[in-house]
Structures are given as structure tokens and as C-alpha cells.
């Protein structure tokens, strides 16, 4: 298809350059896209060969063109001289005409490839704490993780999606301690709250309690009541939380029982949130289990001399030789920290599923953490540590600023989905589309998911972003609902085109598609497989999002400027209907890669 023809031209020009210079030792040929359609479809710059040839780039371009013209063995297309560029105009209609039958036969599989065939990839994402509900930051993580998994599968990989539930640690103890102090036996059932929201309320309450105690200590010190202040410091909520963690690790029955109960409340709530967001996992890991393996590995590394014990009793690793710092792996009291359990989890996972690569979808704030983790595993002798990758993503904030879990100023995932669904529902009712869509509730939820996922994924993962709920749900512009609307519009056209079956015996002729928008649409459809490959290579769903918007807005412009069902004679109508059908197939296939539900009508 298009990618093959482009590669054929690149190889042909490269071969001619090799013959021109009499050597293969020259700068690699770069293939770009001309800035204007009239300049062709492929641009080969000759700047990098000027010094070697001792000629102007334009002269080199002209000579290479002349040599290929005289050889008579050029691939299909027309060469164009554009100053220092040797450009090529392809016969898009011819290429498209040859590809139509294959695209139609592939259907939902169109755009997929086997470049990662045989590769086993484990993808970790989400990884919530059991002391609070999911918020907008988690939603970006989940959208990226779910989308990258689908993109990797579309490139032939076997993907295992895993979720590490952070269900132990001092942060979990903080919620537990606050519940002991202020819960008075209430439960999610007695308050009517979703379990994760209920537990999260106590995490926020702990932060308030800390501030109250800090203020009391400051007041006592100001009054000169130093002994009372010191006693209060010794019984500070943070100190008590750390003691509770030690009790938990020692297996204290009462602490473990409370932990089991509160974890259960949160996990039930999280499962409901995942269902609503369309997020799923192949396997769950729990920090309460994996931290033990990490502790054992650290102690083994200590025996081997990979790690060392500090004077205070903590176990550390010195990474200053590679530009990192010293890192604590076990505290002086023997308790573990985040990196301890990550060490154990990685090793356990490779035992469970001998992956070719493991991708961690984690915010950019943890970049240093993963540099240390990967190096620790390498020094422990695990060769697969070289196949670990941190898919770092930027922070997602609100128009009014940064979210803070401990202060309760986050955007709750459940609330946001409900708000987006309500906005979609109102739009359906206001435009009198309830009868057309059928199930208004289900349609509203699908529109909400499209709004959420597309808005979160249209930005390159590494960049910070601002999420604006009202903009995300708009049916106009660069949004998920707009894409859904275009899919529904094309579906309506195709339903009408098939009402009398008059086009069924009319042959398709791509040469009839001569409008500029038609050429652009054909080119976009043919380039979809390249977008799928590029998205996998960069673990970047925004490549698919950008492609989708280009395809949808081009079709919108085409639809408004051209008749499709009333184009005139049957062959032209057939050509335009076939083009529309393949636009729709490509939209649907790309939708599936970024979590945008397809709607037949809106």
C-alpha cells in the first residue's frame, strides 16, 4: 500500500545515490512530506549531500532525477524538482484502487501488523492506593495504559495488563488510624457512601488531624510548656502511623483485621470505577504480598555485597558512580519502602510471565525512582532489567490549578464521569435526539467516555496538560464527541445508500475521486497503518488521536462541499460511498485504540 510505495521510492533514490557517489558511505536519505499538495507526496532533501558532492543541493536533485529517468525503472509516480528537494507525486487513486479490496477484507483488522509478533509485553498501569478513590490523575494513567495496550496488540504483541494495588504502607495506615480515632464504627453501608470514597474521607481527615496537632504543639512551645509539647510530638499522628505500619508488618491481629476491612471497602469501590471507565486487567498484584519478596532480595543483595548497611542500621545502595545518589532500600527498623516492593514485584512478575519487556506507566514525578529501580535490578544480576521501560507522563491539572489528595481538592473520577454523562444527556435532550439514539443513558455514558479518553490522550504523554470538562464534551472541534458525531453521520449516509440496493452491482473506480478532499481522504486511509506503527514505536496514543481528528475534519469539509448520494451518475456515487465506508472503517478501527466508543447514531 502507501507505505510500501513510499519505501520503494526511498530505496530507489538511495540506490541511485549510492551509484552516484560510488559508495554506500553517505548520509542516510530522509523522506519528508512537502508543505503543499502541489509539490507532491514525498520530499527527499539533498542538503546533506552538498559537501560530499561539492555541488549545490538543487544540482544534485536534478542529476539524481535525470539518472532515474534514464534508467526507466522508477516506481509508480512522478518526480518533481523543488529547489534542493527531489519530490515525488504518487498516483493516490491508483494505489487506493488497488488497496480497497484488501482494506474491505481486513475490516476491523485494517491497520494492524505483526511487527511485534512473538513479543510478550507486560504493561503496568493504574496502581491505586487503597486509601482513596481514583481521581483525574489516575484517569490519565488508565487511559494511557489501556490505549497503549491496544496499540501494542494492534502491532502483533502479546500483552499482559497488570495492576499493582498499593494496599499497605504508612499512607494506608494513616486512613486506618484516622478511622480508629474518628470513625465511631460507621461503614460505607451506614453512610451510603461508595467504599473508596468512604476510606478516602478518612485520609483527608488524617491530614486535618496532623495540622491540628502541629498547631497545638506550636502553641504549647510558645507558652513555654516544652514537656507537654514533646509528649505530644512523641504521640504525633505521623509517629503513630509509622508504629501502626510496624505492627502490620509484625502481623498484629487487630491491625490486620482493620486493614482487611478497609481494603475491602476500597477495592469494591475501585472495581466499580474500573467497570464504568472500561478499564480491565489480566492480573492483579498486591503490595501486601510482593513487599516480602523485595525484602528478601535486598537481604540477599546485602550478603553479596551489592548493598551495604549504614551505621544507623538501614540497608542502602551507592549509585553515585553513575550520577545518582545513595538510596535507602530498608529502613533502620527493617521496614520496607516503595522501591523495596518494586524490586520484589518485578522479579515475581518475570517468574510469572517471562516478558520480553515490561512497561511502567507512571507519572514523570517518579522518573528518578525508576532509574534507581532499573539499576538495582541490573546490579542484582537480572539481565531482563535492560528491557524495563518507564512510560513517563506529565501531570494533569485543572484550569484553576493543581490537585492535592491530602487536602481533598482532587477531581474524583466517579464524579467527573457522572458530570460528563449529564452534560451529554442534556445535549441529547436539548437537540431532540432522544428517539434517534434510543438508550439515552447508555449513549450518554459512551459519549462521556469518548470525551474523557480523547481529551486525555490527544496530548503527548510526556507533556503536562489541563483538563477542561466542558471543552472535552463539546460536539464541535477537537474532541471525542465530535469524532463520534462524524462516525454517526457517515453511518447515516451509508444506511441511506443501501436502501434500494442500486449500487450493489456498480463497480468501484477510484479514478473518479478527483476532488482535493477525496485525494486527502484516500491518502489518510492509506497512511493509517503507518500511524498505528508510529504510535507503538513511541508508546504514544496522541499519534492516533491526531490522525483521527485529521480524518474526521477532512471528511466534514468534504461532506459539506460535495454531494455523496446525489453526486450524479451511479459510478461516481459508488466511488464516493465506497470512500465514505472506508473512512468509517478506519475511524472505527482507530476509535478502538484510544477508548472512543463507536455510535451508530447521535
N, C-alpha and C positions, 0 to 999 in steps of 0.2 A: 504494500500500500504506500501511502505518502512517505512514511519513514524510510521504507526500502528505496524508493526513488531518490530521496534526498541523499541517502548513504551511497547509492550508485554514483550520483554526481560528485559527491565528495571524494570517493575513491578514484573516479576518473580524473578529476583535476589534480589530485595528489600524485597519481601515476605520471601525469604529464609533467608536473613539477620535478619529479624525480628524473625523468628523461631530460628535462630542460637543464637541470643542474649536473646531471651525470652522477648523482649520489643520492642516497636516502637520508643523508645527514643534513637536514634542513628543518626550520621551524614547522611544527605541525600546522596543517591547514585548519583554519577556523571557518565554520559555517554560521552565518547570521541570517537575519531577516531584514530585507530592505525597508526603509522608512515609509515608502509609498508603494501602493499596489502596482502602479505602472512601471516600477523598476524591477518587477519580478517577484519570485517567491524565495529565492536563496541568494545570499550575498557572500562572496568569497573575497575578503580583503587581501591585498597584495603588499601592504606596508612592510610586513616583517621580512620580505624577501629583497627589499630595495638595496640594502647594503651588500648582501651576498651577490646579487646580480650586477651591482653598480649601475642600476638603471632606476628611473622613476617608476613608482608602483603602477601608474597608468600604462606605461610601456610594457611592463611585464604582463598585465592583464590582457592587453591586446595581443601579445605574442602567444600566450597560452591559448587564447580563444582561436587564434589562427591555426595553431598546431592541432587542436582538437577538431576544428572544421575540416582540415585537410585529411585527417585520419579517417573520417567518416564513420567512426564507431561510438559516437556520443549517445548517452542515454536519451530517452524521450524528453524533449524540452527545447527551449530556445535560449541561447546565450545572449546576454546584453552587456555592453560595456558601459560602466557608470563611473568614469574617472578612475580612481585607484581600485575599483571593485570589478570583479568578474561576476556578474549576476546571471541567474537562470530563471526564466519564466516557464513554469510547468503547465501542462495541459491538465488542469484540475478536473475538468469534466470527464476527460478520458480516464484518468486514474479513478475517479469516483465511480464511473460507469462500470469499470472492471471490479470494483470492490463491493458494489451494492449487494450482489447475491451472497457474498461471504458475510457481510455485516448482518443481513437478514437471517442467515442460517445460524449465526452465533447468538443472536438475540441478547439475552441477559448476560452472556459471556463476552460480548464485544468489548474490546479494550483490555481484556486480561492477557497475561502472558505467562511464560514458565521460566522467567529469568532467575527466580528464587526457588525453582523446583528442587525438592530434596532437602531444602534448608529447614531446620527446626528452630523456630524463634520463640522465645518466651518474652512476653510483654507484661511488665508490672505497671499497673496504674491504679488510681483512686487512693488506696491505702488510708482509710479514715481512722481517726481516733474514736474510741468508744466513750468519749466524754462530751460529745457534742454532735449535733446533726450536720449534714452536708451543707456547705454554703457555696456561693458563686465561684470561689476559687477552686473548690473540688469539682464543680461542674466543668470548668475549662479543662482540668486534668482528665475527667471522664470522657469529655467529647474528643479530646486529642487521642487518648488511649484507644477508645472504641474505633475511631476513624483510622488510625494508623494500623490497627489490627486488620481491618477490612482491606486497606490498601495493600498491605503485605500479602494477604491471601490472594488478592487480585493479581499479584505478581508471582504466584505459584508457591509461596511459603506455607509450611505447616505452622500455625500459630497457636500457642497456648497463652490465654489471657489469665493472669493471676492477680490476686488481690491480697495484700498483707494487711491484716486487721491489727492495728496498733492498740491492743486491748490490755496492756499492762504498762507500768511506768509511773513516775511521780505525777504526771498530769492526770492520769486516771485516778490516782489516789486523792487528788485534790477534789474531784467531784464526789468521791466516796466520803471524804472527811466532811465536806460541806453538808452532805445529806445526813450524816450522823448527827451533826450539830443542829441543823435547822429543818430536817425533813419531817420529824414527828410522825413517821410511819405512813405518810401519804404515798400513793403509787400512781402510775400513769392512768390506771383504770379509775381510781378515785377522783382524779383531777380532769379526766377526759382528754389528756394530752397524748400525742404521739410519743412513743418511748424515747427516741433520741432527743426530742425537744425537751422532754421532762428532765433527762440527765444533763443536758446542756445548760439548763437553767441553773443547776447547782454548780456547774463550772464557773459560770458568771458570778454566782453568789460567793464562791470562794475568793475571787478577785476583789470583790467588795469587802469581804471579811478581812483580807490582807491589809487593805487600805485603812480600815477601821482600827486594826491592831497597831499598824505603823503610826497612825495619828495619836493613839493612846500612849505609845512608847515615847514619842516626841514630847507630848505634854508632860509626862512623868519626869523626863530628863530636864525639861525646862523648869519644873518645880523643885528640882534637886532631889527627887525621890529615885535615886540611882538603883538601889537594890530592887525596888519594885519593877523598874524598867528592865533590869537584867533578867529577873524572873519571867517577865512577860516575853522577852526575847527567846528565852530557853523553851517557852511553850508557844512560840510563834506558829501560825498555821503552816508555813513552809517547813519548819522543823518537824512538825507533827506529820506532815505528808511524807517526808523522807523516812521517818520512823515507820510509817504505815507500809511503805514500799519494802522495807527490810522485813517486816512481819509477813508481808505477802510472799516474799521470796523464801522465807523460812517455813512457809506452809501453815501459818496461823489459821485455825479453822473459822473463827468469826470473820476475820478479814476476807478470807477466801469466799465465804458464803455471801457476804455483801457484794463482793466483786462479781460473783457469778450472777447474782440477781440483777445488778445494774447493767452488766454487759448484755444480759439477755434483753433487757428493755431497749437498749440502744440498737442491738443487732436486728431486732424486729422492725424498728423504725427505718433503719438503713435499707433493709431488704425491700420495703415498700417504696422508698425513694428510687432505688435502682430500677424497679419494675416500671415506675412512672416515667423514668428517663430513657428507658430502652437500653439499659446497660446490663451486661451479663459477664460472667467469668467462668472459666473452665475449672479453676481450682482456687481455694482459699487457703492462706497460711495465717497462722495466729502467732503474734509475738510472744504470747504466754507460753508457747511451745518452743519456738525457734531460738529464744534467747539462751536457752540451756546449751544448745549446740555451739553457739558463739562463745560462750564462757569456756567450754571445753577446748575449743580450738585456740583460744587465746592462751590458756594454760599450757597447751602443747607447744605453742609458739614460744612461750616463755622458757620451756625446757630446752628447746632447740637453739635458743639464743637469738631468735628473730626479734623478740621483745625483751624488755628489761623491767625490773622492779625498782621504782623510785624509793627514796628514803622514807616517804610517808606511807609506803605500802601499796600504792597504786601501780598498775601494770601499764607501761607505755611503749610507744614505738617512736624512734627518732628518724624523721624524714627530711631533716634539714639538708641532707646531701642531694636531694632533688628539688630543693627550693620550697619545700613545705615545712611545717612546724613539727614539734613533738606533739603526740596525740595520746590522750588517756584512753585505754581500752577497758580497764576495770578500775572502778573507784577504790579508794584505800580501804573501804569496808567490805570490798569484794562484790558489790552490786554492779550490775551491767549498765551500759548506756546505749544509745541508739546504734552506734556503729558496731557494738558487740553483737547485737541480734542480727544486724545486716550481714555480718560475716557468716554467722551460722545459717542464716536463711539462704544465702547464695549457695553455700556448699550443699545444703539439703536439697535445694532445687535442682542442682546439676545431677545429684544422685537420683532424684525422682524422674527427671526428664533431661537426658543428656543433650542440652541445646547446643546449637551452633553459635547462637548469640542470645544475649539477654539484654533487653532494653528497659531502662528505668524511666518512666515518665514522672518527673519530679520537678518542682519549681526551681528557678535559677538560683534562689537563695541557698540551695544545697549543693552548688557546684563544687565547693571545696570539700564537702563531706564525701562526695563520690570519687574525687581524685584520691583521697586518703584510702577509702574503701578498696578501690581497684588496686592500689599499690600494696596494701596489706595482703590481699589475696595473692598477688603475684609473688610477694616475698614468702608467703606460706607454701609456695611451690605449685599453685594451681595454674596450669598453662592456659586454661579457658578464661582466665581473668583478662586476657588480652581481647576477648570478644565481648566484654561488657561495655555498654554504652549508656551514657546519661542523656536522655532526651529532655533537655532543659527548656522550660517555657517561662515566659515573663509573667508578671503579676497582672491580675485583672482587678481593676478598681471601678468605683462608681463615679459619675460626674462630680459628685460632691467630695470625693476623696477616698482614702484607703480604709479597708475594713479591718476590724480588730475583734477576734473571737472572744478574748477575755473580757472585753468591755460590752459584748453583746451588740456590736454595731455592724455585724455581717448581714449580707443578704441571704436569707435562708433559701435553700434550693427548692423546698416544697412550696414556700410562699411565692417564689418567683415563677415557678411553673404554673401555679394557680392564677397568678396575676396575668401572665401571658395568655393562658387559656381564656380567661374572662375577657381580655381585650379582643381576642379573635372571635369569641362568641358574640360580642357586641357588634363587631364589624359585619358578621354574617347576618344578624338580625336587622341592622340598620340598612343593609343593601338588599333586604328582602330575598336572601338566598337560602333560607332555611329549608324550603321544599326541595331545592336543587341539590343540596349537599346531603340530604337525608338525615343521618345521625349527627345532629349539631354538636353534641357533647364530644363524640369521638373525633369529629373533624376539627373541633377547636383544639383538642389536645395534640393532634398531629401538626396543626399549624404552629402551636406553641413550641413543639419540639424542633420544627424547621427553623423557627425564629431563633431559638436558643443555640442550636448546634451550628447553624450557618454563621451567626454573628460571632461566635467564639472561635470558629475555625477559619474565617476569612483573613485573619491576621496571622502572619508567620509566627509559629510557636515561640520563637526566641524573643519576640517583642512584647513589651508591656502593652496593655490595652485598657480602654474604658468601655464598660458595658452600659449601654443605654437601653433599658427595656422598651421604651416607647418607639425608638428608632428601629429596634430589632423586629418588631411585629408589623412594621409598615408593609403595605401591599405594593408599594412603589419603591423603586431604587434598588440598591444592592443589598437585598435581604432574602431570607429563606422563603417567606410567604410569596414574594414576587416570583421566585423560581417556581414554586408550586402553582401559582396562578398561570404561568406560561405553559406548564405541563398540562394543566386542566384545559386551557384554551386550545392547545394542539389536539388534545383528546377529543374535544368537541368537533373540531374540523374533521378529524378522521372518522368519527361516527357518522357525520353527515355525508362524507364522501362515499361511504359504503352502503348508503340506504337503498339504492336501486341496483347495485352490482354492475353498473355500466362500465366501470373501469377495469374490471377483472381480467378482460382479455386484451386490454391495450398494453402494448409493450412499453417498457421504460426506456427513455432516450435522454441520457444526461446532457447531450449536446444542446438540448433545448433550454437548459438552465444557463442563460447568458447574462442575467442581471448581476450587478456587483454584489448585492447581498447574497444571492444564490451561490456565487463563487466562494464568498467568505464562509457561508454555512457549510458547503461541501468541504472546504479546507479545514474548518474546525472539527467536523465529524471525523475526517481522516486523521487529524492530529490527536484525537482523544487517547489512543494507545500511548503516545509519547507522554502525555500528561500523567497517565497512570504510572508509567515508568519513572518519571521525574519525581512524582510525589513519594514514591517508595525510596528512591535514592536519597532524598533529603529528609525522610520521615516528616513530610510537610503537607498536611491536608489543605493548606491555603492554595496550593497549586490546583487542586481540583475545584475549590471554591471559585477561584479566579476564572478558570476555564468555563465553569457553569454560567457565571454572570456574562461572560463574553458571548456564549452561545445563546443565552436567553434574550439578551438585549438586541443581538443581531436579528434573531427571529422576530422579535417585537417590531423592529423597524421594518423588516421585510413584510410582515403581515399587514402593517398599516399602509405601506406604499404599493402593495401588489395584490391583485386578486389571486386566490388559490382555487377555490371551487368554481369560480366564474371567469377563469382565465381565458376561455375561448374554446379552441378545439380540444378534443379528448386527449391527444398525446401530450399537450402542454399541461393540462390539468393533472394527468397521470404523473408527469415528471415532478410537478410541484407537490402533489400529495405524497409521492414516494419520498421526496426530500423532507417533507414535514414529518413523516413517520420515522425517518431515521434520526431526525433531530430529537424527536420524543424518546426513541430508544436510547440514544446517547445520554439525554437528560436523566432518564430513569436509572441507567447504569451508574452514572456519576452520583446521583442522589444517594444511592445505597452505600457509597464510600464515605459520605460525610453525615449520615444520620438525618437526611431530609426525607420524611415520608412522602410518597407519591399520592396525589389525589386526582381521581378521575374528573371531579367537578368541584368548583368552589363558588 
